[in-house]
Amino acid sequence: MSYAFALKVVNVYKCIASGSGERVMATQLLKSGTSIGANVHEAVRAQSKNDFIAKMSIALKESYETEYWLSLLKDSEYISVADYDKLYKENCDITNVISRIILSAKSNDNKEK
């Protein structure tokens, strides 16, 4: 899910950077949008439950940042409303999944104590 999203972000970055020349916001979107999956991937190999929660929490923060850059790119008309809607929905879905995973991990952690 997060890997497929990262690929879409890469493609959006390529379109924005090559078409309009806007690189600052496009690069910020690229960084945050691909970081989600990288942190989820890293969490899978976490050394402890706390490490897992920390990595997933970073992924969650990156998804919130991605939401910001998507909104800014849409409102400044660097991406279309249609592209924004697709990416925004997918990012929200990822955010919800990561949030539930973190809550579940924390809940399981509290039960073990």
PASEBA-1860 file (N, C-alpha, C; in nm, 3 decimals):
! residues 113
1> MSYAFALK> 0.082/-0.119/0.000/0.000/0.000/0.000/0.087/0.126/0.000 ~ 0.179/0.135/0.095/0.264/0.255/0.103/0.367/0.258/-0.009 ~ 0.409/0.141/-0.057/0.505/0.136/-0.168/0.438/0.185/-0.298 ~ 0.317/0.137/-0.322/0.243/0.179/-0.441/0.217/0.330/-0.437 ~ 0.186/0.380/-0.318/0.165/0.524/-0.302/0.294/0.599/-0.333 ~ 0.406/0.549/-0.284/0.535/0.614/-0.309/0.563/0.621/-0.459 ~ 0.531/0.517/-0.532/0.550/0.519/-0.678/0.466/0.628/-0.743 ~ 0.344/0.646/-0.696/0.258/0.752/-0.749/0.315/0.889/-0.718
9> VVNVYKCI> 0.369/0.904/-0.599/0.432/1.032/-0.560/0.553/1.059/-0.649 ~ 0.632/0.958/-0.677/0.748/0.975/-0.765/0.702/1.023/-0.902 ~ 0.596/0.964/-0.952/0.545/1.006/-1.083/0.492/1.149/-1.082 ~ 0.424/1.187/-0.975/0.376/1.325/-0.962/0.496/1.420/-0.958 ~ 0.597/1.382/-0.882/0.718/1.464/-0.874/0.778/1.485/-1.014 ~ 0.791/1.377/-1.089/0.850/1.387/-1.223/0.769/1.479/-1.312 ~ 0.637/1.469/-1.303/0.550/1.556/-1.385/0.564/1.702/-1.346 ~ 0.561/1.729/-1.216/0.571/1.868/-1.169/0.707/1.926/-1.202
17> ASGSGERV> 0.813/1.853/-1.168/0.949/1.905/-1.186/0.983/1.926/-1.333 ~ 0.933/1.840/-1.419/0.965/1.857/-1.561/0.874/1.957/-1.630 ~ 0.750/1.968/-1.584/0.655/2.055/-1.651/0.662/2.200/-1.606 ~ 0.640/2.223/-1.481/0.628/2.361/-1.432/0.760/2.418/-1.381 ~ 0.852/2.329/-1.353/0.978/2.376/-1.299/0.974/2.396/-1.148 ~ 0.857/2.381/-1.086/0.845/2.395/-0.939/0.912/2.274/-0.876 ~ 1.025/2.298/-0.812/1.099/2.186/-0.755/1.094/2.181/-0.602 ~ 1.079/2.293/-0.538/1.085/2.295/-0.391/0.969/2.216/-0.331
25> MATQLLKS> 0.847/2.253/-0.366/0.731/2.182/-0.311/0.725/2.038/-0.363 ~ 0.760/2.018/-0.489/0.760/1.884/-0.545/0.860/1.795/-0.472 ~ 0.976/1.850/-0.440/1.077/1.773/-0.367/1.030/1.741/-0.225 ~ 0.963/1.836/-0.161/0.911/1.811/-0.026/0.807/1.699/-0.030 ~ 0.720/1.701/-0.130/0.622/1.594/-0.146/0.693/1.461/-0.170 ~ 0.793/1.462/-0.255/0.870/1.341/-0.284/0.932/1.284/-0.157 ~ 0.992/1.369/-0.077/1.057/1.324/0.046/0.957/1.265/0.145 ~ 0.851/1.338/0.173/0.755/1.289/0.273/0.674/1.171/0.222
33> GTSIGANV> 0.634/1.176/0.095/0.551/1.070/0.040/0.622/0.937/0.025 ~ 0.751/0.941/-0.002/0.827/0.816/-0.011/0.879/0.770/0.126 ~ 0.890/0.862/0.218/0.938/0.829/0.353/0.837/0.744/0.430 ~ 0.710/0.759/0.397/0.607/0.679/0.465/0.640/0.531/0.450 ~ 0.652/0.488/0.326/0.679/0.347/0.299/0.814/0.302/0.352 ~ 0.914/0.388/0.344/1.047/0.353/0.394/1.042/0.325/0.544 ~ 0.968/0.407/0.617/0.958/0.386/0.762/0.873/0.264/0.797 ~ 0.768/0.240/0.720/0.688/0.118/0.741/0.775/-0.003/0.714
41> HEAVRAQS> 0.851/0.000/0.607/0.939/-0.111/0.572/1.042/-0.135/0.684 ~ 1.096/-0.027/0.735/1.193/-0.038/0.844/1.128/-0.091/0.971 ~ 1.004/-0.053/0.997/0.933/-0.099/1.117/0.915/-0.250/1.117 ~ 0.900/-0.307/1.000/0.882/-0.453/0.990/1.002/-0.526/1.049 ~ 1.117/-0.466/1.042/1.240/-0.526/1.095/1.283/-0.461/1.227 ~ 1.189/-0.404/1.297/1.220/-0.334/1.423/1.286/-0.429/1.523 ~ 1.370/-0.371/1.607/1.443/-0.449/1.705/1.361/-0.476/1.831 ~ 1.256/-0.399/1.850/1.170/-0.416/1.967/1.033/-0.357/1.936
49> KNDFIAKM> 0.939/-0.381/2.027/0.807/-0.323/2.008/0.813/-0.170/2.012 ~ 0.894/-0.116/2.103/0.909/0.029/2.110/0.969/0.085/1.982 ~ 1.066/0.014/1.925/1.126/0.056/1.800/1.021/0.050/1.688 ~ 0.940/-0.054/1.687/0.832/-0.067/1.589/0.736/0.051/1.598 ~ 0.693/0.082/1.719/0.599/0.193/1.739/0.663/0.325/1.697 ~ 0.790/0.343/1.730/0.860/0.466/1.692/0.868/0.481/1.541 ~ 0.903/0.375/1.471/0.913/0.382/1.324/0.777/0.406/1.260 ~ 0.674/0.339/1.311/0.540/0.359/1.257/0.491/0.501/1.288
57> SIALKESY> 0.531/0.554/1.402/0.493/0.692/1.437/0.559/0.792/1.343 ~ 0.682/0.764/1.302/0.748/0.851/1.204/0.675/0.842/1.071 ~ 0.635/0.721/1.031/0.558/0.704/0.907/0.428/0.785/0.914 ~ 0.364/0.784/1.029/0.240/0.860/1.047/0.265/1.010/1.032 ~ 0.371/1.058/1.094/0.405/1.200/1.082/0.435/1.237/0.936 ~ 0.501/1.149/0.865/0.530/1.174/0.724/0.402/1.178/0.641 ~ 0.305/1.096/0.677/0.178/1.098/0.603/0.103/1.229/0.628 ~ 0.112/1.281/0.749/0.051/1.412/0.777/0.122/1.522/0.699
65> ETEYWLSL> 0.255/1.513/0.690/0.329/1.612/0.612/0.293/1.601/0.464 ~ 0.278/1.480/0.415/0.240/1.459/0.276/0.105/1.524/0.246 ~ 0.013/1.513/0.340/-0.118/1.577/0.324/-0.101/1.728/0.305 ~ -0.014/1.786/0.382/0.012/1.930/0.371/0.064/1.967/0.232 ~ 0.166/1.895/0.184/0.225/1.927/0.055/0.127/1.903/-0.059 ~ 0.047/1.798/-0.048/-0.056/1.776/-0.150/-0.153/1.893/-0.156 ~ -0.198/1.938/-0.040/-0.292/2.051/-0.035/-0.230/2.178/-0.093 ~ -0.106/2.203/-0.057/-0.038/2.322/-0.105/-0.018/2.316/-0.257
73> LKDSEYIS> 0.018/2.200/-0.308/0.036/2.186/-0.453/-0.096/2.201/-0.527 ~ -0.204/2.152/-0.470/-0.336/2.168/-0.532/-0.378/2.314/-0.529 ~ -0.368/2.377/-0.414/-0.414/2.515/-0.399/-0.330/2.615/-0.480 ~ -0.207/2.579/-0.507/-0.122/2.664/-0.591/-0.127/2.620/-0.738 ~ -0.213/2.526/-0.766/-0.244/2.478/-0.901/-0.127/2.412/-0.973 ~ -0.041/2.345/-0.896/0.065/2.265/-0.957/0.017/2.123/-0.985 ~ -0.087/2.078/-0.914/-0.151/1.951/-0.946/-0.301/1.975/-0.961 ~ -0.364/1.893/-1.039/-0.507/1.909/-1.063/-0.587/1.862/-0.940
81> VADYDKLY> -0.708/1.909/-0.933/-0.797/1.867/-0.825/-0.820/1.716/-0.832 ~ -0.833/1.663/-0.954/-0.854/1.519/-0.971/-0.735/1.438/-0.919 ~ -0.614/1.481/-0.953/-0.494/1.412/-0.903/-0.484/1.425/-0.752 ~ -0.512/1.544/-0.703/-0.511/1.567/-0.559/-0.609/1.473/-0.490 ~ -0.732/1.466/-0.540/-0.835/1.383/-0.476/-0.791/1.238/-0.465 ~ -0.732/1.185/-0.572/-0.686/1.045/-0.570/-0.575/1.024/-0.467 ~ -0.475/1.111/-0.474/-0.360/1.098/-0.382/-0.400/1.125/-0.238 ~ -0.485/1.226/-0.219/-0.529/1.260/-0.084/-0.604/1.143/-0.021
89> KENCDITN> -0.696/1.082/-0.096/-0.772/0.968/-0.043/-0.680/0.852/-0.009 ~ -0.588/0.823/-0.098/-0.496/0.713/-0.072/-0.409/0.742/0.050 ~ -0.362/0.865/0.062/-0.283/0.903/0.178/-0.365/0.892/0.306 ~ -0.492/0.933/0.301/-0.579/0.920/0.418/-0.597/0.774/0.457 ~ -0.614/0.688/0.358/-0.627/0.544/0.386/-0.502/0.491/0.455 ~ -0.386/0.531/0.404/-0.259/0.489/0.465/-0.248/0.543/0.608 ~ -0.284/0.669/0.626/-0.281/0.731/0.759/-0.369/0.654/0.857 ~ -0.487/0.618/0.813/-0.579/0.543/0.900/-0.524/0.406/0.936
97> VISRIILS> -0.467/0.337/0.840/-0.410/0.205/0.866/-0.293/0.216/0.965 ~ -0.204/0.309/0.940/-0.089/0.326/1.029/-0.135/0.364/1.169 ~ -0.234/0.451/1.179/-0.287/0.491/1.311/-0.340/0.370/1.387 ~ -0.416/0.286/1.317/-0.470/0.165/1.382/-0.360/0.069/1.423 ~ -0.259/0.057/1.341/-0.146/-0.031/1.375/-0.077/0.020/1.502 ~ -0.054/0.148/1.509/0.012/0.206/1.627/-0.074/0.185/1.751 ~ -0.203/0.215/1.741/-0.293/0.196/1.855/-0.296/0.051/1.900 ~ -0.299/-0.039/1.805/-0.301/-0.182/1.838/-0.170/-0.225/1.906
105> AKSNDNKE> -0.058/-0.177/1.853/0.072/-0.212/1.912/0.083/-0.157/2.053 ~ 0.037/-0.034/2.073/0.041/0.025/2.207/-0.053/-0.049/2.301 ~ -0.170/-0.086/2.253/-0.266/-0.159/2.334/-0.210/-0.295/2.375 ~ -0.149/-0.364/2.280/-0.088/-0.494/2.309/0.028/-0.478/2.405 ~ 0.101/-0.369/2.391/0.214/-0.341/2.481/0.165/-0.320/2.623 ~ 0.053/-0.249/2.639/-0.002/-0.224/2.773/-0.056/-0.353/2.835 ~ -0.111/-0.442/2.754/-0.163/-0.570/2.805/-0.052/-0.660/2.855 ~ 0.067/-0.648/2.795/0.180/-0.733/2.832/0.244/-0.690/2.963
113> K> 0.218/-0.568/3.005/0.283/-0.516/3.127/0.208/-0.555/3.251
END
